[in-house]
Amino acid sequence: MAVLIALVASIFFSVAFAFGLMYYKQNPEAQLRKRLHEMIDQAEAERAKKPKQKKNVVPTIVKLLPSAAAQFANTTESKLGRFFRRRVRPFLNHLEERFQRFTPNEIRLQLEDKIFHAGKMGVWSVKRLMTIWCLAIFAAAALAIIMIQSMELHPLQKIFMILLGAFVGAAVPFAILNSAIRNRQKAIRKQLPEFLDILCVSVQAGLSFDGAVGKMTRRMHGPLINEFKRMQNDVALGMTHQYALTNLAKRCDLEEVYLFTTSIIQAEKLGTSMTRTLKVQADNMRDRHRQHVKAMALKAPVKIIFPMVLFIFPSIFVVLLFPAMISLIRAFGK
């Protein structure tokens, strides 16, 4: 019971720290930008309601000076946001510097790898994740110490409980990152067959590979589309197609994406037909997706056993056996 309470509390503390760090990351400049966009949208909506006065309206561009922008941000910033900016953020920055010194280099490399495969390079900071990891360990260990104070345990058992709480606190952030990576890979695997079908049709219609990818990235959304957008940006900055596709496959870390990028690279090197290559890959990905869905369907009966045993069978036993038990009790009572 104590281990379960420690696990739940460590998860709560780690999630609370994560949300706190994500909240203080929002700065007044972002709030100012959001407010300006809202004002622009409101002005466009009012202009659309009055089409007759559209010709008489002369558009003007207002450029805020840095001091005026800062003053506007300070007036629109809430008291809680000001408190986080002035008090909490410097304290957390100090903690990040402190924890970075004591965190092992292997942990930092693992966090960088998790961020890379989660597709959050440049969005999530390794320092912040290291701080969350250390705070989760300290919070879980402190909670375990508080819990064992009211228990009559052997000193070795107390030490074991503290170490167990610290281990749980260290494992929870990695478990959350792994869950985010699995969800992202699941979304990419689900979107890949449809993406390849439309890409194959676009290339057959006469577009080039880059043109078809660019048209699809402008009209579709999802983690796979974001990766192809990043690939296009890399190519626009001077990176070769081979290197950009290889990096895309590494970020996705899926066998299907590795097969697709390898076939595209070989088609470009050997000069084979891109249309035929994409058609073969689209059929292959559709078959693999169908097999994956069949495998998940075959696992469903095994996964449904535990909910049936815990929730469905007890209710059935109550409905079926309770009247018989009442009749037996009445018969033996007489």
C-alpha positions in Angstrom: 0.0 0.0 0.0 2.8 2.4 0.9 4.5 1.7 -2.5 1.3 2.4 -4.3 0.8 5.7 -2.5 4.5 6.7 -3.2 4.0 5.9 -6.9 0.8 8.0 -7.1 2.4 10.9 -5.2 5.6 10.8 -7.3 3.5 10.9 -10.5 1.5 13.8 -9.2 4.6 15.8 -8.2 6.4 15.2 -11.5 3.3 16.2 -13.5 2.8 19.3 -11.3 6.5 20.4 -11.8 6.1 19.8 -15.6 3.1 22.0 -15.8 4.7 24.6 -13.6 7.8 24.8 -15.8 5.6 24.9 -18.9 3.6 27.8 -17.5 6.5 30.0 -16.5 8.0 29.5 -20.0 5.3 31.7 -21.4 6.8 35.2 -21.5 5.2 38.6 -21.9 6.3 38.8 -25.5 4.2 35.8 -26.4 1.2 37.3 -24.6 1.7 40.6 -26.5 1.9 38.7 -29.8 -1.3 36.9 -29.0 -3.1 40.1 -28.0 -2.0 41.8 -31.3 -3.2 38.9 -33.3 -6.6 39.0 -31.5 -6.8 42.8 -32.3 -6.0 42.1 -35.9 -8.7 39.4 -36.2 -11.2 41.6 -34.5 -10.5 44.5 -36.9 -10.8 42.2 -39.9 -14.1 40.9 -38.6 -15.5 44.4 -38.2 -14.2 45.3 -41.7 -16.0 42.3 -43.2 -19.3 43.4 -41.5 -19.1 46.8 -43.2 -18.2 46.2 -46.9 -19.4 49.7 -48.0 -16.8 51.5 -45.9 -14.0 49.2 -47.0 -12.8 51.7 -49.7 -12.7 54.6 -47.3 -10.6 52.8 -44.8 -6.9 53.4 -45.2 -4.8 50.6 -43.7 -2.1 51.8 -41.4 0.7 49.9 -39.9 1.5 50.6 -36.3 5.0 49.7 -35.2 5.4 49.6 -31.5 8.7 50.7 -30.1 10.5 48.3 -27.8 9.7 50.4 -24.7 6.1 50.8 -25.7 5.8 47.1 -26.4 7.3 46.3 -23.0 4.9 48.8 -21.3 1.9 47.2 -23.1 3.1 43.7 -22.1 3.4 44.8 -18.5 -0.1 46.3 -18.4 -1.6 43.2 -20.0 0.4 40.7 -17.9 -1.4 39.3 -15.0 -0.2 39.4 -11.4 0.4 35.6 -11.4 2.4 35.8 -14.6 4.4 38.7 -13.2 5.1 36.7 -10.0 6.3 33.8 -12.1 8.5 36.0 -14.3 10.2 37.9 -11.4 10.3 35.3 -8.6 9.8 31.7 -9.8 11.7 31.8 -13.1 15.0 33.1 -11.7 14.7 30.5 -8.9 14.1 27.7 -11.5 16.9 28.9 -13.7 19.2 28.7 -10.7 18.0 25.2 -10.0 18.6 24.2 -13.6 22.2 25.3 -13.3 22.7 23.5 -10.0 21.1 20.2 -11.2 23.0 20.2 -14.5 26.2 19.9 -12.5 25.1 16.9 -10.5 23.2 15.0 -13.2 25.2 12.2 -14.9 26.2 12.7 -18.5 24.5 9.4 -19.5 21.1 10.7 -18.2 21.5 13.9 -20.3 22.3 11.8 -23.4 19.2 9.6 -22.8 17.1 12.7 -22.4 18.5 14.2 -25.6 17.7 10.9 -27.4 14.1 10.9 -26.1 13.6 14.5 -27.2 15.0 13.7 -30.6 12.6 10.8 -31.1 9.7 12.7 -29.7 10.2 15.3 -32.4 10.6 18.2 -29.9 14.1 19.4 -30.8 14.2 23.1 -30.1 10.9 22.9 -28.2 11.8 21.0 -25.1 15.0 21.9 -23.2 17.3 19.2 -21.9 18.1 21.4 -18.9 14.4 21.7 -18.0 13.9 18.0 -18.3 17.0 17.3 -16.2 15.5 19.7 -13.5 12.2 17.9 -13.6 13.9 14.5 -13.3 15.9 15.6 -10.2 12.9 17.3 -8.6 10.8 14.1 -9.1 13.5 12.1 -7.4 13.7 14.4 -4.4 9.9 14.7 -4.2 9.4 10.9 -4.2 12.2 10.4 -1.7 10.8 13.1 0.6 7.3 11.6 0.4 8.7 8.2 1.2 10.5 9.6 4.3 7.2 11.3 5.4 5.3 8.0 5.0 7.8 5.8 6.9 7.9 8.1 9.9 4.5 6.8 11.1 5.4 3.2 10.5 7.3 0.8 12.8 9.8 -0.7 10.4 13.3 -2.0 10.6 16.0 0.6 9.6 16.9 -1.5 6.5 13.2 -1.6 5.5 13.1 2.2 5.8 16.2 2.6 3.7 14.7 0.3 1.1 11.4 2.3 1.1 13.4 5.6 0.5 15.4 4.0 -2.3 12.3 2.6 -3.8 10.6 6.0 -3.8 13.6 7.6 -5.4 13.7 4.9 -8.1 10.0 5.5 -8.8 10.5 9.2 -9.0 13.4 8.7 -11.4 11.5 6.3 -13.6 8.3 8.4 -13.9 9.7 11.2 -16.2 11.2 8.6 -18.5 7.9 6.7 -18.6 6.1 9.8 -19.6 8.6 10.5 -22.4 8.4 6.9 -23.6 4.6 7.2 -23.7 4.8 10.4 -25.7 7.2 8.7 -28.2 4.9 5.7 -28.6 1.8 7.9 -29.2 3.7 9.8 -31.8 5.0 6.7 -33.5 1.5 5.3 -33.5 0.1 8.4 -35.2 2.9 8.3 -37.8 2.3 4.6 -38.5 -1.4 5.3 -38.9 -0.9 8.3 -41.3 1.9 6.8 -43.4 -0.3 4.6 -45.8 -2.6 7.5 -46.6 0.3 9.8 -47.1 2.0 7.4 -49.5 -1.2 6.8 -51.5 -1.8 10.5 -52.1 1.9 11.0 -52.8 1.9 8.2 -55.4 -1.2 9.7 -57.1 0.4 13.2 -57.1 3.6 11.9 -58.8 1.6 9.9 -61.3 -0.3 13.1 -62.2 3.0 14.8 -63.2 4.4 16.4 -60.1 7.9 15.9 -58.9 8.6 14.3 -55.6 9.5 17.6 -53.9 6.5 19.3 -55.5 4.1 16.6 -54.3 5.5 16.7 -50.8 5.2 20.5 -50.7 1.6 20.4 -51.8 0.7 17.7 -49.2 2.5 19.5 -46.4 0.4 22.7 -47.1 -2.9 20.8 -46.9 -2.4 18.1 -44.3 -1.5 18.0 -40.7 0.0 15.6 -38.2 3.4 14.4 -36.9 4.4 12.8 -40.2 3.6 16.0 -42.1 5.7 18.0 -39.5 8.6 15.7 -40.2 8.3 16.2 -44.0 8.1 20.0 -43.4 11.4 19.8 -41.5 12.9 17.7 -44.3 11.9 20.4 -46.8 13.5 23.1 -44.7 16.7 21.1 -44.4 16.8 20.7 -48.2 16.1 24.4 -48.7 19.1 25.2 -46.4 21.4 23.2 -48.6 21.2 19.6 -47.2 21.1 16.8 -49.7 18.0 14.6 -50.1 19.8 11.6 -48.9 20.9 13.1 -45.7 17.5 14.8 -45.1 15.6 11.6 -45.6 18.0 9.7 -43.4 17.5 12.3 -40.6 13.7 12.0 -41.1 13.9 8.2 -40.6 16.0 8.6 -37.5 13.6 11.0 -36.0 10.6 8.8 -36.6 12.4 5.6 -35.6 10.0 3.3 -37.4 10.7 0.3 -39.7 8.1 1.5 -42.2 9.7 4.9 -42.5 13.2 3.4 -42.8 12.0 1.2 -45.7 10.3 4.2 -47.4 13.3 6.5 -47.2 15.7 3.8 -48.3 13.7 3.0 -51.4 13.5 6.8 -52.3 17.3 7.1 -51.8 18.0 4.1 -54.0 15.6 5.3 -56.7 17.4 8.7 -56.8 20.8 7.0 -57.0 19.9 4.4 -59.6 17.7 6.6 -61.6 14.7 4.3 -61.6 11.1 5.4 -61.9 9.9 7.3 -58.9 6.3 6.5 -59.7 6.8 2.8 -59.7 8.8 3.0 -56.5 6.1 5.0 -54.7 3.4 2.6 -56.0 5.3 -0.4 -54.6 5.9 1.3 -51.3 2.3 2.5 -51.0 1.1 -1.1 -51.6 3.6 -2.5 -49.2 2.7 0.0 -46.4 -1.0 -0.7 -46.9 -0.3 -4.4 -46.5 1.8 -3.8 -43.4 -0.8 -1.5 -41.9 -3.4 -4.2 -42.5 -1.3 -6.8 -40.8 -0.6 -4.5 -37.9 -4.4 -4.0 -37.4 -5.0 -7.7 -37.6 -2.3 -8.3 -34.9 -3.9 -5.7 -32.7 -7.3 -7.3 -33.1 -5.8 -10.7 -32.2 -4.4 -9.2 -29.0 -7.8 -7.8 -28.0 -9.3 -11.1 -26.4 -6.2 -11.4 -24.2 -6.4 -7.8 -23.1 -10.1 -7.9 -22.3 -9.6 -10.8 -19.8 -8.5 -8.5 -16.9 -11.4 -6.0 -17.2 -13.8 -8.9 -17.4 -12.4 -10.6 -14.3 -12.3 -7.4 -12.3 -15.5 -5.6 -13.3 -17.9 -7.8 -15.4 -17.7 -11.2 -13.7 -18.4 -9.8 -10.2 -21.5 -8.0 -11.3 -22.7 -11.2 -13.1 -22.1 -13.3 -10.0 -24.0 -10.8 -7.9 -27.0 -10.8 -10.3 -27.1 -14.6 -10.6 -26.0 -15.8 -7.2 -27.5 -13.2 -4.9 -31.2 -14.3 -5.3 -30.1 -17.9 -4.8 -28.1 -17.0 -1.6 -31.1 -15.1 -0.2 -33.4 -18.1 -0.8 -30.9 -20.5 0.8 -30.5 -18.2 3.8 -34.3 -18.0 4.2 -34.6 -21.8 3.9 -31.9 -22.6 6.5 -33.4 -19.9 8.8 -36.7 -21.6 8.9 
